Amino acid sequence: MQAIDIIVGSQMGSAEYVAEQLLESLENQGINAVLHEQPDLSQCTNSYWLLVTSTYGAGDYPDNLLPFIEALNGTETMADRCFSVVGIGDSNYDTFNHAANNLATLLKEKGAKQLLEVKKIDVQDPELPEDTALAWLPQFVESLPQ
Ligand SMILES: Cc1cc2nc3c(=O)[nH]c(=O)nc-3n(C[C@H](O)[C@H](O)[C@H](O)COP(=O)(O)O)c2cc1C
């Protein structure tokens, strides 16, 4: 199986921690993955992407993701990529997980193939975000070509 780029959007570290847990679990399953904590589109060269992002402001992307989004906007096609998005957000906001949704929409507009619907994690849930993400991870692994 090809390596996976794990692309992180995180301002205060929660989404980053979730991404690190997902990386560790993938590696324990013998799946190679590369963590991009300051994502640079030119470095995300694998065909399979797992994007993990929080949401800020009125549904905005975290700051560290902005250069990646800008580069993505300037790209003609992403048709050779497959992706899934995990969002970490707070349902007290009307713009619950909007960054995750917007990221999936942007990638689809660029021709990338969405493997699974956006997994929206709510920090208001009693479960820890990383536990919810780890429970979801097998679905992502199953969606990858063997
Ligand atoms: C100023 C501020 C604005 C936020 N805006 C949103 C929002 O619009 N939608 C949402 O779902 N969550 C929002 N959140 C919640 C964060 O996305 C959530 O706390 C997340 O766990 C932060 O992850 P991070 O530490 O990786 O940045 C906001 C949090 C703060 C502090």
The ligand as an SDF file (V2000), in Angstrom:
LIG
                    3D

 31 33  0  0  0  0  0  0  0  0999 V2000
  -11.8510   31.5650   18.8130 C   0  0  0  0  0  0  0  0  0  0  0  0
  -12.3800   30.2010   18.4720 C   0  0  0  0  0  0  0  0  0  0  0  0
  -13.2140   30.0720   17.3800 C   0  0  0  0  0  0  0  0  0  0  0  0
  -13.7450   28.8110   17.0460 C   0  0  0  0  0  0  0  0  0  0  0  0
  -14.5920   28.7180   15.9750 N   0  0  0  0  0  0  0  0  0  0  0  0
  -15.1380   27.5100   15.6720 C   0  0  0  0  0  0  0  0  0  0  0  0
  -16.0520   27.3860   14.5900 C   0  0  0  0  0  0  0  0  0  0  0  0
  -16.3750   28.3400   13.8870 O   0  0  0  0  0  0  0  0  0  0  0  0
  -16.5580   26.1440   14.3170 N   0  0  0  0  0  0  0  0  0  0  0  0
  -16.2280   25.0430   15.0650 C   0  0  0  0  0  0  0  0  0  0  0  0
  -16.7160   23.9540   14.7830 O   0  0  0  0  0  0  0  0  0  0  0  0
  -15.3570   25.1330   16.1100 N   0  0  0  0  0  0  0  0  0  0  0  0
  -14.8050   26.3390   16.4260 C   0  0  0  0  0  0  0  0  0  0  0  0
  -13.9380   26.4500   17.4820 N   0  0  0  0  0  0  0  0  0  0  0  0
  -13.5880   25.2360   18.2540 C   0  0  0  0  0  0  0  0  0  0  0  0
  -12.2500   24.6440   17.8300 C   0  0  0  0  0  0  0  0  0  0  0  0
  -12.2540   24.2210   16.4760 O   0  0  0  0  0  0  0  0  0  0  0  0
  -11.9710   23.4420   18.7460 C   0  0  0  0  0  0  0  0  0  0  0  0
  -11.7370   23.9300   20.0400 O   0  0  0  0  0  0  0  0  0  0  0  0
  -10.8150   22.6020   18.2840 C   0  0  0  0  0  0  0  0  0  0  0  0
  -10.6520   21.5150   19.1910 O   0  0  0  0  0  0  0  0  0  0  0  0
   -9.5150   23.3730   18.2460 C   0  0  0  0  0  0  0  0  0  0  0  0
   -8.5330   22.5200   17.7000 O   0  0  0  0  0  0  0  0  0  0  0  0
   -7.0020   22.9460   17.6010 P   0  0  0  0  0  0  0  0  0  0  0  0
   -6.4750   23.0180   18.9970 O   0  0  0  0  0  0  0  0  0  0  0  0
   -6.3600   21.8490   16.8310 O   0  0  0  0  0  0  0  0  0  0  0  0
   -6.9160   24.2310   16.8880 O   0  0  0  0  0  0  0  0  0  0  0  0
  -13.4020   27.6880   17.8300 C   0  0  0  0  0  0  0  0  0  0  0  0
  -12.5430   27.8290   18.9200 C   0  0  0  0  0  0  0  0  0  0  0  0
  -12.0410   29.0780   19.2470 C   0  0  0  0  0  0  0  0  0  0  0  0
  -11.1220   29.1850   20.4480 C   0  0  0  0  0  0  0  0  0  0  0  0
  1  2  1  0
  2  3  1  0
  2 30  2  0
  3  4  2  0
  4  5  1  0
  4 28  1  0
  5  6  2  0
  6  7  1  0
  6 13  1  0
  7  8  2  0
  7  9  1  0
  9 10  1  0
 10 11  2  0
 10 12  1  0
 12 13  2  0
 13 14  1  0
 14 15  1  0
 14 28  1  0
 15 16  1  0
 16 17  1  0
 16 18  1  0
 18 19  1  0
 18 20  1  0
 20 21  1  0
 20 22  1  0
 22 23  1  0
 23 24  1  0
 24 25  2  0
 24 26  1  0
 24 27  1  0
 28 29  2  0
 29 30  1  0
 30 31  1  0
M  END
$$$$
